[in-house]
Amino acid sequence: MNNIGRNIFMGAVLAVLLAPLVVLGGVSLNEPKQLLFPPEGFSLKWYVELITLPDWLNAVKNSLIIAITSAFLSVSIAFPLAYFLWRYRVFYARILFGLGLAPFMLPPVITALGFLIFWVDVGQLLNLQLYGSIIATIVSHAIFFVTLPLVTISLGLESIEAQVIEAASTMGGDDRTIFRTVVLPLVRPYLISGYAFAFVLSLNEYIVAYMVAGFTVETLPIKIFNSLRYGYTPVMASVAVVFVLVAILVFGLIARFGDLPKLMGAWSNKET
């Protein structure tokens, strides 16, 4: 009975989690331009509009540029910081690590407001139009999501046993050689997973992008919000489905070619 009850409970939880996705998928396939479920007819024209209409296509392009670039910058910031804290064990390591976690720990609205004030003030100081630019959005997302690669890369570095580094040093390797031939190959999966986390969340992020870019740089989440003011279109549902598919694809690849539980911090006692 316990197993049966557990299976029923987990099935109910799964059904609740999947229900919104099923509704979104059905709505995105509607033939008429209405919010209907079950769908009336079957059409992929709303997905076609997503990649053909100039306004939606521009939002897709902006979102991809921001997500790809900001995720790379996040990893570029997190990796040196995590490596420095792991390699040298300085007394102020916890303070630096806490600063790396701070952007993601604060309420998003507070962080977004801070970015807005920062870019407006710096733009006025330098006599540049930084607020509302795609560069400001990319940098803001990179800082906002630096926590994710910082945590995953730190997990990867902590999983490297001290004996491995000692053996490489005993065999004559200097710091640069050990980093290139030992540390980097072992931590590479964590770099990739950190990038994936930052990429997916940047693709879906709304508050920071809205506060920093306003309506100047329209990302897909901002485009959805703007479109809601003028009436519903099933293209919004198709965008949501695409977001879900991208997340499933990215994390599915990580799970397929890597050890997803380990990348998220679940270490096995059997590791040597």
N, C-alpha and C positions, 0 to 999 in steps of 0.2 A: 504493500500500500504506500509505503514511503516513496519508493521509486516512481510509482504511478502518479502520486500527488506532486512529486517534484517535476516530473515530465509535463504534467498538466499546467503547473505554474509557469515553467519556462516557456511552454508553448503559448500561454496567454501573454507573457511579457513580449515574446517575439512578435506576436500578432499585433500588439499595441504599437511596437516600434515600426513595424513594416506598413501598418495601415496608411499613414500619411504618404509614404512613398508610392504605394499602390494607387491612391487617389490622384496624386500628382501625375503619375505615369498615364493613368486613364484620361485625365483632363487634357494632357498635352497631345493626345491622339484624337481629340474631338474634330469632327468635320466642321460643325458650325463654330462661330467665334463666341462661344458661351462657356460659362463655368458649369459644366455638366458632368456628372458621374452617376452611373456608368456612362461611358462616352457614346455619343450618337454618331455612328459612322466610324470610319477609320481614315486618318490622313496624317502624313508626315510633313505637311506644308509649313507647320509652325517651326519645325526644326530647320527647314529650308530657309525660312525667313530669318532665323537667328544668324545664319552665315551669309545671307545675301542682302538684307536691308542695310543701308549704309550706317544708320544710327546704332543698330544692334551690333553690326560688324565692328564698328569703331570701339564700342564698349568691350567687346571680346578682345580686341587688339590691346587696348589699354590695360585690361585685367591681366593678360598674359605677360605683357612687358613688365608691369609692376611686380607680379608674383615671381617671375623667373629671376629678375634682377635683385629684388629685395631679399629673396631667399639666399641668393649667392652672397650678398653683402652680410646677411645674418651669420652665415657659416664662416665668412672671412673674419668677422669680429669675434665670434665665439671660439673658434679653434685656437688662435694664439692665446686668448685669455685662459681657456681651459688647460692648455698645455703648460703655460707658465705656472698656473696654480698647482698643477699636478707635479711638475718637474722640480720646482724649487721650494714648495711647501713654506712659503713666507708667512709670517705671523698675521699679516693683514689679508690672508687669502679669503677668509669668510666674508670680510667686508666687500672685497671685489666681487665675490660670487653673489653676494646679496644685491649689489648694484646691478649685476647682470640679470637677476631675477625680478628686480623692481618693476620694469615696464609692464610685465605681464601680470604681476600681482596686484597692481593698482586697478581700480575700476576703469574700464575702457574710456568712459566719458572724461574722467580726470586726465588720463594720459593724452587723449585726443585734444582736449582743451589746452594742455601744456604745449603740445606740438603747434597748435594754431597760434598761440601767443608768441612762441619762439620764432616761427617762420615770418610772422608779420614784423616783429621787432628787428630781426636780423636783416630782413629785406629792406626795411627803412634805413637801417644803419649803413648797409652797403649800397643803397640806392638801386636795388634789384627787385624784380617782381618774383619773389620766391613762393609766397602764398598762392596757391592755385596752380602750381607747376607740377609736372609729373615727377621731376627730380625730388621735390620736397616730399611727395607721396611715397616714392621709392625708399628714401632715407628713413622716413617715419615708420614705414612698415618694417624695414630692416631692424631698427632699434626696438620696435614693439615686439617683434617675434624672435629676438635674439635669445630669449630664454629657452626656447625649444631646442635649438642645436647646442646651446651651452650645456643643458642637462644631459642630452643624449651623448655628446662627445665626452663629457666628464665621466659618464658611466663607462664608456669604452676605454678611457685612459685608466680608470680605477680597476678595470678587469685585467689589465696587463700585470702579470706577476713580476715582482722585483727581481726574482732569480733570472728571468729572461734578459732584463737589462744588464744585470751583473755579468751574465755569461757573455753577452755581446761586448761589454767593456773589457772583460778579461781577454777576449780574443783580439783585442787591439782596436776596437771601433771607437772613434771619437763621438762627441755629441751629435754632430751633423750626420755621420754615417749611421749611427744607431737610430736617429729620427727617420732617416730616409728608408732604411732597410728593415727596421723592426717596428717602430711605433706607427708610422704611417700606414703600412699594410694592415696592421691589426685594428687600427681605428677607422679605416676607410668605410666599413659598413655603417658605423655610427655617424660619420660625416654625411653619407647618403641619406640615412633616415632622418637626420636633423634637417637637411635640405628639404626632404619630402614633407615633413610636418610644416615647416615655414611656408613652403609653396602652396600647399592646400589651404592653409588658414588665411594666407594673404589673398588668395583667389576669392575667398568668401567674405573677407572683412569689409565692413561698411562704415563703422563709426569714425575711425581714424581717417579713412579715405575721404569721407564726407566733410569732416572738419578741416582737413588740410587742403583738399582740392576743391571743395564746394561743388559747383556744377561745371567747373572749367574742364576737369579731367573726369569724364564719366566712365566709371568701371561698371561691371555687370550688376553688382548689388545696388549701386546708385541709380543705374538705368531702370532697374525694376521698380525702385521706389518712385522715381520720376514718372514712370509709365502708369503707376497706380492712380496718379492724380487725374489722368485723362480717361480712365476706364480700363476694364480688364481685357487682356489679350492672352490666349493660350501660349504665346511665346514665353511668358513668364514661367509657366509650368515646365516648358521644355528646357529653359535655363536651369531650373532647379534640378531636373532630372540629369542634365549634363554635369552639374556640380557633383551630384551623388556618384555618377559613373566615374568621374575623374578621381574622386577620393577612393572609390573601390579599386580602380585600376592601379593607382599609385601604391596604396598600402597592400594590395594583393601582390604586386611585384616584389615588394619588400618581404612579405611573408613567404613568397615562393623561392626567392633567391637568397634570403637571409633568415635569421632567427628572430622573428618579430618579438616574442616574449623576452628574449635576451636583450634586444635593442631597447625595450621599454623598461629594463631594469630587473628582470627575473633571471637571476644567475643560478646555474645548476651546481650542486655540491660535487658533482662528479667531474667537473672540469679540472684539467690539470695544466 
